[in-house]
Amino acid sequence: MATFKHISSKNADYGAAEQYLTFEHDEFTMKPTLDEAGRLILREDYRIATLNCGEEDFAVACMRANLRYGKNQKREDVKSHHYIISFDPRDAADNGLTVDRAQALGEEFCAEHFPGHQAIVCTHPDGHNHSGNIHVHIVINSLRIEEVPLLPYMDRPADTRAGCKHRCTDAAMEYFKAEVMEMCHRENLYQIDLLHGSKNRITEREYWAQRKGQAKLDKEAAALPAEEQPAKPTKFETDKEKLRQAIRTAL
């Protein structure tokens, strides 16, 4: 069941995006993981490519374009958009999905839906929770450097013009999700209805609250003497999850 997520960033350091994609990072703090000598640790496996950057790397190309058009110079400006396509963990074994194939799909998706934008596309073989889901990161400069055709998710003339910026509207997200579903159907990959979601869907904030809470419980349990270890692993539940369970019980 492929999922689709969007994150906007006001970080003016475009190189930070490539660093995150190519080097190990702590899943909670998002800071780079260092070895004993204090050096960055390269990720074991990934595929990476840039689009519309010419012979320059992504960061230099983005900064040069921003200066040329006089955009993305203020702290409050959205500098980039980060889209993530996460494929079902079963797709590798059941449907022949490989990192290379996912990278090709990501590059195709980027070129089709974000034309005119400088972009970096990077595929990782596993998620931060080690679930085995191959996923593709697509990071685009918010500035468009070429005039492009009017795409179905665009609703303003400026959305096609060079020197104007990408807008991730609610309508755009619905369109992108539908396109991910169509891509998975075409490629014979597992898929769920991204447009209507799940009854048990949780927010990104609650997901990470649960992950951090569980990590804390696991650490506390590991520090206990063997005779005090719980018979079963303790599961952390957020207040919202406790409320959901209370409502289900009442119904």
C-alpha positions in Angstrom: 0.0 0.0 0.0 2.0 3.0 -1.3 1.6 6.2 0.7 2.3 9.8 -0.3 3.6 12.6 2.0 4.5 16.2 1.6 6.8 18.5 3.7 7.6 22.1 3.0 10.9 23.6 4.1 12.1 27.1 4.8 15.7 26.0 5.2 17.9 28.0 2.9 20.6 25.3 3.0 19.7 23.2 0.0 22.8 21.0 0.7 21.1 19.8 3.9 18.5 17.9 1.8 21.2 16.0 -0.1 23.1 15.4 3.2 20.0 13.9 4.7 19.4 11.7 1.7 22.9 10.3 1.5 24.1 10.1 5.1 22.7 8.3 8.2 20.6 10.5 10.5 19.0 9.9 13.9 15.3 9.1 13.4 14.2 11.2 16.4 16.5 14.3 16.4 17.1 14.2 12.6 20.8 15.1 13.3 23.5 13.3 11.3 24.9 10.1 12.9 28.7 10.3 13.4 31.3 7.6 13.7 33.9 7.3 16.4 36.1 9.9 14.6 33.2 12.3 14.4 32.7 11.8 10.6 29.4 11.5 8.8 28.3 7.9 8.0 27.3 7.3 4.4 24.0 5.4 4.0 24.6 1.8 3.0 22.3 1.7 -0.1 20.6 4.4 -2.1 20.0 5.7 -5.6 20.2 9.4 -6.4 19.7 11.6 -9.4 19.1 15.3 -10.1 16.8 16.9 -12.7 17.1 20.3 -14.3 20.4 21.1 -12.6 22.7 21.0 -15.6 26.3 20.2 -14.6 25.9 21.7 -11.2 24.8 19.9 -8.0 21.4 20.5 -6.6 22.3 23.1 -4.0 24.4 25.3 -6.3 21.8 25.1 -9.1 19.0 26.1 -6.7 20.9 29.0 -5.1 21.9 30.3 -8.6 18.3 30.2 -9.8 17.0 32.0 -6.7 19.5 34.8 -7.2 18.7 35.1 -10.9 15.0 35.5 -10.2 15.3 37.3 -6.8 13.2 34.7 -5.0 13.6 32.7 -1.8 15.7 35.4 -0.2 13.6 35.9 3.0 13.6 33.7 6.0 9.8 33.1 5.8 10.0 31.9 2.2 9.3 28.3 1.5 12.6 27.2 -0.2 11.8 23.6 -1.1 9.1 20.9 -1.2 9.8 17.4 -0.1 7.5 14.6 -1.4 7.9 11.0 -0.3 6.4 7.9 -2.0 6.6 4.9 0.3 5.8 1.5 -1.3 4.3 -1.5 0.4 6.9 -3.7 2.1 5.4 -6.7 0.3 6.0 -5.2 -3.1 9.7 -6.3 -3.2 8.9 -10.0 -2.7 5.5 -10.3 -4.3 5.8 -7.8 -7.2 9.4 -7.6 -8.0 9.9 -4.0 -6.8 13.6 -3.1 -6.6 15.4 0.0 -5.5 16.4 0.7 -9.1 12.8 0.2 -10.4 11.5 2.5 -7.6 14.1 5.1 -8.5 13.0 5.0 -12.1 9.4 5.5 -11.1 10.3 8.4 -8.9 12.3 10.2 -11.6 9.4 9.6 -14.0 6.9 11.0 -11.4 9.0 14.0 -10.7 9.5 14.9 -14.4 5.8 14.5 -15.1 4.4 16.4 -12.2 7.1 18.9 -11.3 8.4 20.0 -14.7 10.5 23.2 -14.7 11.8 22.6 -11.2 15.3 21.7 -10.1 14.9 18.4 -8.3 16.8 15.7 -6.5 15.3 12.2 -6.5 16.7 9.6 -4.0 15.5 6.1 -3.2 16.1 4.2 0.0 15.6 0.5 0.4 14.1 0.6 3.9 12.2 2.9 6.2 13.3 4.4 9.5 11.3 1.8 11.4 13.0 -1.0 9.4 9.7 -2.2 7.9 11.3 -3.0 4.6 9.4 -0.5 2.6 11.3 0.9 -0.4 10.6 4.6 -0.6 11.4 7.5 -2.9 12.3 11.1 -1.8 11.6 13.9 -4.3 12.9 17.3 -3.2 12.2 20.3 -5.5 13.3 23.9 -5.4 10.1 25.9 -4.8 11.1 28.2 -7.7 10.2 27.2 -11.2 13.0 27.9 -13.8 11.1 27.1 -17.0 7.7 27.8 -18.4 5.6 24.7 -18.3 2.2 23.5 -19.6 -0.8 24.0 -17.4 -1.1 20.7 -15.4 -4.4 19.4 -13.9 -3.5 20.5 -10.4 -2.6 24.0 -11.4 -5.3 26.7 -11.1 -3.4 30.0 -11.7 -1.6 31.3 -14.7 1.5 31.9 -12.5 1.6 28.1 -11.8 3.1 27.7 -15.3 5.5 30.6 -15.4 9.3 30.6 -15.0 10.3 32.7 -11.9 7.1 31.7 -10.0 6.8 29.2 -7.2 5.3 25.8 -6.7 2.1 25.7 -4.5 1.1 22.5 -2.8 -2.6 23.1 -2.4 -5.1 20.6 -1.0 -6.3 20.0 -4.6 -2.7 19.4 -5.7 -2.2 16.8 -2.9 -5.5 15.0 -4.0 -4.2 14.9 -7.5 -0.8 13.6 -6.6 -2.3 10.9 -4.5 -4.6 9.8 -7.3 -1.5 9.7 -9.6 0.4 7.5 -7.1 -2.6 5.2 -7.0 -2.7 5.1 -10.8 1.1 4.4 -11.0 0.8 1.5 -8.5 -2.1 0.1 -10.5 -0.2 0.4 -13.7 2.9 -1.2 -12.2 1.0 -4.0 -10.5 2.0 -2.8 -7.0 -0.1 -2.9 -3.8 -2.2 0.1 -3.2 -4.9 1.5 -0.9 -7.3 4.4 -1.4 -5.2 7.4 -0.5 -8.1 9.8 -1.2 -10.4 8.6 1.6 -7.8 7.3 4.1 -8.3 4.9 7.0 -10.6 5.1 10.0 -7.6 4.5 12.2 -5.4 7.1 10.5 -3.1 9.0 12.9 -1.2 12.3 12.4 2.5 12.6 11.8 2.9 14.2 15.3 1.0 11.4 17.0 3.0 8.8 15.1 6.3 10.2 16.4 5.0 10.7 19.9 4.2 7.0 19.9 7.6 6.1 18.5 9.5 8.3 21.1 7.3 7.0 24.0 7.9 3.4 22.9 11.7 4.0 22.7 11.7 5.4 26.2 9.7 2.5 27.6 12.1 0.0 25.9 15.1 1.8 27.3 13.7 1.8 30.9 12.8 -1.9 30.6 16.3 -2.8 29.4 17.8 -1.1 32.4 15.8 -3.3 34.9 17.3 -6.4 36.5 16.5 -9.7 34.7 14.0 -10.7 37.4 12.1 -7.5 37.0 11.8 -7.6 33.3 8.2 -7.6 32.1 6.9 -10.9 30.8 5.6 -9.2 27.7 6.9 -6.0 25.9 5.2 -2.9 27.2 3.4 -1.0 24.5 3.3 2.8 24.7 -0.1 4.4 23.9 -0.7 8.1 23.3 -3.6 9.9 25.0 -5.4 10.0 21.7 -5.0 6.2 21.2 -6.4 5.6 24.8 -9.3 7.8 23.9 -10.0 5.9 20.7 -10.0 2.6 22.6 -12.4 4.0 25.2 -14.7 5.1 22.4 -14.6 1.7 20.7 -15.3 -0.1 24.0 -18.3 2.2 24.7 -19.7 1.5 21.2 
